[in-house]
Amino acid sequence: PIRAAAGAAPAGSPFEHSVSFWRLDAVRVEQAFADGSVVPFFRFRAMRGVRSNGALPLLDAPEGSTVILRIRNRLPVAIKPLLV
């Protein structure tokens, strides 16, 4: 399963309570449709952590906190993720 990867800053760090770190891999999957067709697609898979929302990582940070997101592309092409 795809899992979220939120971790705290290292203990003793000045950012210990205000920074969220997430590490994700962009990996290839195939998406099947009701008509039987299959198309290549990609998903983000967490490198560590356990939080998820269905098949997708659940990334959650308190309001006003700093977020550091690391995405490793394991696809044969470049990606341009959109974060909303």
C-alpha positions, 0 to 999 in steps of 0.5 A: 500500500501507499503510505504517508511519510511525515516525520518530525525534525530531529530532537533538539533541533530549533525546528523540532515543533515547526517543521514536517518532513515528507519523503516520497517516491514517484513510481510507475503504476498501471491504471485499469478502466472499466472497458478493460483498457490499461494506461501507464500512470504514476503515484507517490509512494512513501519512503517511510511512515504509515499515514494514508488516505486510501491508496494515496499518501496523507500529508498533514501539517499544522497551520503555520508550520514549515513543510519540506517535501522530497520527491525522488523520481523513479520514472523514466521521464520527468514529472511536474507534480501539482500540490494543491 
